[in-house]
Structure formats: structure tokens, C-alpha cells
């Protein structure tokens, strides 16, 4: 079983569908909020969310969804990474709620050999997250430095 990819194994235009998905529970959301000290009542207080927000229920904190998708992509994208160089953009395009199941996929947008070290390259990818209904909830682009295959 393969974990991650070498530079040569990435092809521009390839799409990797990450499996399995993850159903987000209230516990997941609350634990992430507590660990990161985000105590916003939109995420933590069901009464507040029901009476004071447009959604009428708790919304899962967006950085958890980003972290979840990033983690889902490791086996396909960054499992052999030397470094995650940057996250160029991150957009939360729709809310996620407790009980939603998140699925992810990553497309290879570009790849280039390192100009300073011949044993590696940089892969530019876009990861999208969707809920169980196919609604996109999150999208981000990043650059990952990966090794070339050993000779």
C-alpha cells in the first residue's frame, strides 16, 4: 500500500478522491473548539445558535473542517512530503453542521522541480471538501515539497 507520492508520481490534472469520509459529531466540534480556545457560542452553545443566528443550530468551526480535509489528503498528497510550504488560499464556502459527512478530493494544478535541490520538487494542489449532499463546504490551495524517487 502506498502512502504519499514521489514527485514523479504526480500528474497535472490528476484528481485524488480521499477515502473514507468523516461524519462530524458535536463532540468533534466541541473538542476542537476547546483545544484551540475558540469559545464562540455559534459553535459551543446550542441555545444561542438556535435563538441568535441565521442557521438556527450550531455551525462546525471552519478550521476543523480545513484540518479534517488536510488530514484526509495526507495519504494521497503529502505522505512523503519534505515540507508543507504554504497555504495560498482557504475559503469556507458553506456551513457544516453536526451530523454532516465530509468528503474530500485534491487536484494537482502544477508541479515543478526544485531550482536549488535536484532531489525534490514542488507540487501545487487544490483540495475541495463536500458534504453528503455534494455541497462544497471548503476549498484551499497549497504547495508541498516532495522528494523525487531515489535512484
Secondary structure as the mmCIF struct_conf table of DSSP 4:
data_model
#
loop_
_struct_conf.conf_type_id
_struct_conf.id
_struct_conf.beg_label_comp_id
_struct_conf.beg_label_asym_id
_struct_conf.beg_label_seq_id
_struct_conf.end_label_comp_id
_struct_conf.end_label_asym_id
_struct_conf.end_label_seq_id
BEND BEND1 UNK A 4 UNK A 4
HELX_RH_3T_P HELX_RH_3T_P1 UNK A 7 UNK A 9
TURN_TY1_P TURN_TY1_P1 UNK A 12 UNK A 13
STRN STRN1 UNK A 15 UNK A 23
HELX_LH_PP_P HELX_LH_PP_P1 UNK A 24 UNK A 25
HELX_RH_AL_P HELX_RH_AL_P1 UNK A 26 UNK A 35
TURN_TY1_P TURN_TY1_P2 UNK A 36 UNK A 37
HELX_RH_AL_P HELX_RH_AL_P2 UNK A 41 UNK A 44
HELX_RH_AL_P HELX_RH_AL_P3 UNK A 46 UNK A 52
BEND BEND2 UNK A 53 UNK A 57
HELX_RH_AL_P HELX_RH_AL_P4 UNK A 62 UNK A 73
HELX_RH_PI_P HELX_RH_PI_P1 UNK A 74 UNK A 78
TURN_TY1_P TURN_TY1_P3 UNK A 79 UNK A 80
STRN STRN2 UNK A 81 UNK A 92
BEND BEND3 UNK A 94 UNK A 94
TURN_TY1_P TURN_TY1_P4 UNK A 98 UNK A 99
STRN STRN3 UNK A 101 UNK A 113
BEND BEND4 UNK A 115 UNK A 116
TURN_TY1_P TURN_TY1_P5 UNK A 118 UNK A 119
STRN STRN4 UNK A 120 UNK A 130
TURN_TY1_P TURN_TY1_P6 UNK A 132 UNK A 133
BEND BEND5 UNK A 134 UNK A 134
STRN STRN5 UNK A 136 UNK A 147
HELX_LH_PP_P HELX_LH_PP_P2 UNK A 148 UNK A 150
#
